[in-house]
């Protein structure tokens, strides 16, 4: 399914709306898109994104970059986010309370959660 153009384009549409200096998580995007989307499939889709998609603004639920084994150099995503003003701690995590972005049309559907498991819940 993640190889279908419409499936991928739904992910890219959300990612292109993320403003500079803000981030979304793979799981957050999957929750917004609903059935058929998981954090992992969103990640696979992001690996195929083109230059017009700010792929670096999508991070994991811990506030860290997950591209260390994919992108060379390994810290490219973090450096790109830092250039936009996102600050990371010594463990390579940003504060999601500060930098997480929620599209306006979805802000009443998805609420931040604390603890383990999904970051968001309907």
JOPE-V432503 format. One record per backbone hydrogen bond with DSSP energy under -0.5 kcal/mol. CO is the residue of the C=O (numbers start at 1). NH is the residue of the N-H. E is the energy in kcal/mol with one decimal. If there is no record, write none. Layout:
co	nh	e
CO	NH	E
CO	NH	E
This chain:
co	nh	e
1	4	-2.2
4	8	-2.2
5	9	-2.8
6	10	-1.7
7	11	-1.0
8	12	-2.4
9	13	-2.5
10	14	-1.3
11	15	-2.3
12	16	-2.8
13	17	-0.6
14	17	-1.1
15	18	-1.4
19	22	-1.6
23	101	-3.0
24	59	-2.6
25	29	-2.2
26	30	-2.1
27	31	-2.6
28	32	-2.2
29	33	-2.3
30	34	-2.0
34	37	-1.8
38	42	-2.5
39	43	-2.1
40	44	-2.2
41	45	-2.4
42	46	-2.3
43	47	-1.5
44	48	-0.6
45	48	-1.3
46	49	-1.5
50	53	-1.6
53	55	-2.5
54	57	-2.2
55	58	-1.6
57	24	-2.3
57	59	-0.6
59	26	-1.6
60	63	-2.0
63	94	-2.7
64	60	-2.8
67	70	-1.8
67	71	-2.6
71	73	-0.5
73	76	-1.8
75	79	-2.5
76	80	-2.3
77	81	-2.2
78	82	-2.7
79	83	-1.9
80	84	-0.7
81	84	-0.9
81	86	-2.3
82	85	-1.5
87	95	-0.5
89	92	-2.0
92	65	-0.6
93	89	-2.8
94	96	-0.9
95	98	-1.2
95	99	-2.4
96	100	-1.9
99	23	-2.5
103	106	-2.0
103	107	-0.8
104	107	-0.9
106	109	-1.2
106	110	-1.7
111	121	-1.3
119	113	-2.5
121	111	-1.7
